[in-house]
Amino acid sequence: MAMPTGNGNGVLFPAMLQVTSSRLRLSPNSEHKPEAYDDLQLEFSPLLFSSLERYLPPAMLNLSRDAKIQFMRDILVRYFPEAERTRVQKQREYRERIMSNYQPLYKELQTLDETKFFVPSFLQAVNAGTEESLRKIIIEPTPGVYSFEMLQPNFCEMLISEVENIERWVHDTKFKIMRPNTMNKYGAVLDDFGLEPMLNKLMDVYLRPMAKVFFPEISRLALDSHHGFIVEYGADKDVELGFHVDDSEVTLNVCLGKDFFGGELYFRGVRCDKHVNTVPHPEEIGDYTHIPGRAVLHRGRHRHGARATTSGQRLNLILWCRSSAYRELKRYQTEFSSWCGECLRRKKERQHRAVAATKMELLKRDGISTS
């Protein structure tokens, strides 16, 4: 990708003159520690800038932060259409209205205190940073779905209380909030209520190492944005969730409580867009029963749904983790056999047919009857 020609006023930063013909790296520089951009009011996510910095050409890595921002912003402006930038600006204004009126119940939720949030087994495994340590804490109830103990009971209770406080505020002020997605009509988007930095850190520091082990085809390209929210199920809330795939590369789903029956997740295999409605293979069919504090981690393209919560109330923390680089690469792919169950099945069928045809041709050549 070509270097931008100026700083917005037609003037080049002096230090940038030497790299005007540079292009982004094809793969991230894993040894480079990017700068933080959280202290700046930017039109794109600070984490997106930090992630993109790993792809900068070597000559740019030692330039000033302002120079790097200018270069990366020019790329992002070209990448994101004007309609998307307008949507982001309106979302920022919407969040500012919320934060200027809503009083959080627990401000400590806005910063991630790992010793108070996570159970020791999860924290020790992530801090060890090895595949062995991570695999020790997980079970795989169905292929490609990983479950592990994650959140402490006190944190779950605090987050539930915060959501209840949000719902009271919405009721009392008649403020119209955006619900989590088109399928969930109850719950709250946590990013809109000041928890975006905390969830960014959760994704970047704690989930990225797990994705590297369990979803290597995704993790080689950085997770750089997220959508974090709470869903609520019960008699007077959402009751069930239909069969679907998530708008994410990797999804974290953690049950917070309360007392409930039902609500099991059912999984039916990973699919690309072309094969999303194909029949699951027997080995892809699996269920998962929620336990408060326990998480499940799976690909966003892993088809799933939630059965009816028959009594009580259930709240779950959902974090959709996304990679802009992975999504861009997918635009140029025609086959997804490395992760789509149906692509993989059809590829194996083609291979078997090719082997059988070759074998038959060799037998004919040797004069051996194939009848």
C-alpha positions in Angstrom: 0.0 0.0 0.0 1.5 3.3 -1.1 2.7 6.0 1.3 0.3 9.0 1.7 1.5 12.3 0.1 1.0 14.7 3.0 -0.3 15.6 6.4 -3.7 16.7 5.2 -2.5 20.2 4.3 -0.3 19.1 1.4 2.9 19.1 3.5 5.0 16.0 4.2 6.3 15.3 7.7 10.1 15.7 7.2 10.9 12.3 8.8 8.4 10.7 6.4 10.1 11.8 3.2 12.5 8.8 3.3 9.6 6.2 3.3 7.2 7.8 0.8 7.4 4.7 -1.4 7.1 2.2 1.5 4.4 -0.4 1.8 2.9 -2.3 4.7 4.4 -5.6 5.6 2.6 -8.7 4.5 2.8 -10.2 8.0 3.0 -8.5 11.4 6.3 -7.8 13.1 5.8 -10.0 16.2 8.9 -8.6 18.0 7.8 -4.9 17.7 6.0 -3.5 20.7 3.5 -0.9 19.3 2.7 2.4 21.0 -0.5 3.0 23.0 -3.1 5.3 21.4 -5.8 5.3 24.2 -5.0 8.8 25.3 -6.0 10.3 21.9 -9.4 11.2 20.5 -9.2 9.3 17.2 -11.9 8.4 14.7 -10.9 4.8 14.8 -10.3 2.3 17.7 -6.9 2.9 19.5 -6.4 -0.9 19.4 -6.7 -0.8 15.6 -3.8 1.7 15.4 -1.7 -0.5 17.8 -2.5 -3.5 15.7 -1.7 -1.9 12.4 1.6 -0.5 13.7 3.0 -4.0 13.6 2.6 -4.0 9.8 4.4 -0.7 9.3 7.6 -0.8 7.1 10.8 -1.0 9.2 11.8 2.5 8.3 8.7 3.9 10.0 8.9 2.1 13.3 11.2 4.7 14.9 9.4 7.8 13.7 7.3 9.9 15.9 3.9 8.8 17.0 2.3 11.7 15.1 4.0 10.5 11.9 2.8 7.0 12.3 -0.7 8.1 13.1 -0.8 10.2 9.9 0.3 7.3 7.8 -2.0 4.7 9.4 -5.0 7.1 9.4 -4.6 7.7 5.7 -4.8 4.0 5.1 -7.8 3.5 7.3 -9.6 6.4 5.7 -9.2 4.8 2.3 -10.1 1.4 3.7 -13.3 2.5 5.5 -16.0 4.0 3.3 -17.4 7.4 4.2 -20.7 5.8 5.3 -18.8 3.7 7.8 -16.9 6.7 9.2 -20.2 8.6 9.6 -21.6 5.6 11.5 -18.5 5.5 13.8 -18.9 9.3 14.5 -22.6 8.9 15.3 -21.7 6.0 17.6 -19.1 8.1 19.4 -21.6 11.0 19.9 -24.2 8.4 21.2 -21.7 7.1 23.7 -20.8 10.6 24.9 -24.5 11.3 25.6 -24.7 8.1 27.7 -21.5 8.8 29.7 -22.5 12.3 30.4 -25.7 11.1 32.0 -25.2 7.6 33.3 -23.7 7.1 36.7 -21.9 3.7 36.9 -22.5 1.5 39.9 -19.0 0.1 39.9 -16.4 2.3 38.3 -13.8 -0.4 39.0 -15.3 -2.5 36.2 -13.8 0.0 33.7 -10.3 -1.2 34.5 -9.3 -4.8 34.3 -8.0 -6.0 37.7 -6.9 -9.5 36.8 -6.6 -10.8 40.4 -10.2 -9.7 41.2 -11.7 -10.7 37.9 -10.2 -14.1 37.0 -10.0 -17.4 38.8 -6.3 -18.4 39.6 -6.2 -21.4 37.1 -7.1 -19.2 34.2 -4.7 -16.4 35.2 -1.8 -18.8 35.7 -2.4 -20.5 32.4 -2.4 -17.3 30.4 0.6 -15.9 32.3 2.6 -19.0 31.6 1.9 -18.4 27.9 2.4 -21.9 26.7 0.2 -24.2 24.7 0.6 -26.9 27.3 -0.6 -24.5 30.1 -3.6 -23.4 28.2 -4.7 -26.9 27.1 -4.5 -28.1 30.8 -7.4 -25.8 31.8 -9.8 -26.5 28.9 -12.2 -29.2 27.9 -13.6 -29.6 24.4 -17.3 -30.6 24.6 -17.6 -30.6 20.8 -14.8 -30.2 18.2 -13.7 -26.5 18.0 -15.5 -25.4 21.2 -13.3 -24.8 24.2 -14.6 -24.5 27.8 -12.7 -23.3 30.9 -13.2 -21.7 34.3 -12.6 -17.9 33.9 -14.5 -15.4 36.1 -14.7 -15.1 39.9 -18.2 -15.1 41.4 -17.8 -11.6 42.9 -17.0 -10.2 39.4 -20.0 -12.0 37.9 -22.2 -10.5 40.6 -20.8 -7.0 40.1 -21.4 -7.1 36.4 -25.0 -8.4 36.9 -25.6 -5.5 39.3 -24.2 -3.0 36.8 -26.5 -4.3 34.1 -29.5 -4.1 36.4 -28.4 -0.5 37.2 -28.3 0.2 33.4 -31.8 -1.2 33.0 -33.2 1.0 35.9 -31.5 4.1 34.3 -33.0 3.3 30.9 -36.5 2.8 32.5 -36.3 6.0 34.6 -34.8 8.3 32.0 -36.6 6.7 28.9 -33.2 6.8 27.2 -33.4 4.7 24.1 -30.3 2.5 24.0 -29.1 0.2 21.3 -29.5 -3.5 22.2 -26.7 -6.0 21.6 -27.7 -7.2 18.1 -30.6 -7.9 15.8 -31.4 -11.2 17.6 -31.2 -10.1 21.2 -33.8 -7.5 22.3 -32.6 -7.4 25.9 -29.2 -6.7 27.4 -26.7 -3.9 27.0 -23.7 -3.1 24.9 -20.9 -2.7 27.5 -18.7 -0.6 25.2 -21.4 2.1 25.2 -21.2 2.3 29.0 -17.5 2.9 29.5 -16.2 -0.6 29.5 -14.5 -0.6 26.1 -10.9 -0.2 27.4 -11.4 -3.1 29.8 -12.8 -5.3 27.1 -10.0 -4.3 24.7 -7.5 -5.5 27.3 -9.4 -8.7 27.8 -9.2 -9.4 24.1 -5.6 -8.3 23.6 -3.9 -9.7 26.6 -5.9 -12.7 27.6 -7.8 -14.0 24.6 -5.2 -13.4 21.9 -2.8 -16.1 23.4 -5.7 -18.6 23.5 -6.7 -17.8 19.9 -3.1 -18.4 18.8 -3.3 -21.9 20.2 -6.8 -22.9 19.2 -7.5 -20.9 16.1 -4.0 -20.5 14.4 -5.4 -19.5 11.0 -7.0 -16.5 12.6 -4.4 -15.5 15.2 -1.6 -15.0 12.7 -3.5 -11.8 11.9 -4.2 -9.6 14.9 -7.6 -9.3 16.6 -8.0 -5.6 16.5 -11.6 -4.7 17.4 -14.5 -6.1 19.4 -18.2 -5.9 20.2 -18.8 -6.6 23.9 -22.3 -7.0 25.4 -24.5 -8.7 27.9 -27.5 -10.8 26.9 -30.5 -11.6 29.2 -32.7 -14.6 29.1 -35.9 -15.4 31.1 -39.6 -15.3 31.1 -39.8 -11.6 30.6 -36.6 -11.3 28.5 -35.3 -13.2 25.5 -36.2 -16.8 25.9 -34.0 -18.6 23.3 -31.7 -17.7 20.4 -32.1 -19.1 16.9 -29.5 -20.9 14.8 -26.9 -18.5 13.6 -23.2 -17.5 13.2 -21.6 -14.6 14.9 -20.2 -11.4 13.3 -16.8 -12.2 14.7 -13.6 -14.2 14.1 -13.5 -15.5 17.7 -16.4 -15.4 20.2 -16.1 -15.5 24.0 -19.3 -16.5 25.9 -19.3 -16.5 29.7 -22.3 -17.3 31.9 -22.6 -14.8 34.8 -25.7 -16.4 36.5 -28.3 -16.2 38.0 -30.4 -19.2 38.9 -31.9 -20.8 35.8 -32.9 -24.0 34.0 -32.4 -24.6 30.3 -30.6 -22.3 27.9 -28.1 -24.9 26.6 -26.0 -24.0 23.6 -26.0 -26.4 20.6 -23.3 -26.4 18.0 -23.4 -27.7 14.5 -20.0 -27.2 12.8 -18.0 -24.4 11.3 -19.0 -23.1 7.9 -18.1 -20.4 5.3 -20.7 -18.2 3.8 -21.2 -20.6 0.8 -22.0 -23.6 3.0 -23.6 -22.0 6.1 -26.9 -23.8 5.5 -25.5 -27.3 4.8 -26.4 -30.3 7.0 -24.0 -30.9 9.9 -21.9 -34.0 10.0 -22.5 -36.4 13.0 -19.2 -35.5 14.7 -20.1 -31.8 14.5 -23.2 -32.1 16.6 -22.7 -31.1 20.3 -24.3 -29.4 23.2 -23.0 -27.3 26.1 -24.6 -26.5 29.5 -23.9 -23.1 31.0 -22.2 -22.9 34.4 -21.7 -19.4 36.0 -18.2 -18.2 35.7 -17.3 -20.7 33.1 -16.5 -19.6 29.5 -16.7 -21.1 26.0 -14.5 -19.9 23.2 -15.2 -20.7 19.6 -14.9 -19.4 16.0 -17.5 -16.8 15.0 -18.4 -19.0 12.0 -19.2 -22.0 14.3 -22.9 -22.4 13.8 -24.9 -22.4 17.1 -28.0 -21.4 19.0 -29.4 -21.4 22.5 -32.3 -23.5 23.7 -35.1 -21.9 25.7 -34.4 -20.8 29.3 -37.3 -22.5 30.9 -37.2 -20.9 34.3 -35.2 -18.3 36.2 -33.0 -15.7 34.6 -29.7 -16.1 32.8 -27.1 -13.4 31.9 -24.1 -14.0 29.7 -21.1 -11.8 28.8 -20.4 -12.0 25.1 -17.3 -10.7 23.4 -17.1 -10.8 19.6 -13.4 -10.4 18.7 -12.7 -9.3 15.1 -9.7 -9.0 12.8 -9.8 -6.4 10.0 -6.8 -8.0 8.3 -8.4 -11.4 8.3 -11.6 -10.0 6.9 -9.7 -8.3 4.1 -7.9 -11.5 3.2 -11.2 -13.5 3.1 -12.4 -11.3 0.3 -9.8 -12.9 -2.0 -10.3 -16.5 -0.9 -12.4 -19.0 -2.8 -11.9 -22.0 -0.5 -11.9 -22.3 3.2 -11.0 -26.0 3.7 -8.7 -25.2 6.6 -11.7 -24.4 8.8 -15.0 -24.9 7.0 -16.3 -28.4 7.7 -18.1 -28.7 4.4 -15.2 -27.3 2.3 -12.9 -29.8 4.1 -15.4 -32.7 3.4 -15.7 -31.8 -0.3 -11.9 -31.5 -0.6 -11.4 -34.9 0.8 -14.0 -36.3 -1.6 -12.2 -34.8 -4.5 -8.9 -36.3 -3.3 -10.5 -39.7 -2.8 -11.9 -39.6 -6.4 -8.6 -38.5 -7.8 -6.8 -41.4 -6.0 -9.4 -43.9 -7.2 -9.2 -42.6 -10.8 -5.4 -42.8 -10.7 -5.5 -46.3 -9.3 -7.9 -47.4 -12.0 -5.7 -45.9 -14.7 -2.7 -47.7 -13.4 -4.5 -51.0 -13.3 -5.7 -50.5 -16.9 -2.2 -49.7 -18.0 -1.0 -53.0 -16.4 -3.8 -54.9 -18.2 -5.6 -55.9 -15.0 -9.4 -56.0 -15.2 -11.2 -53.5 -12.9 -14.6 -55.3 -13.3 
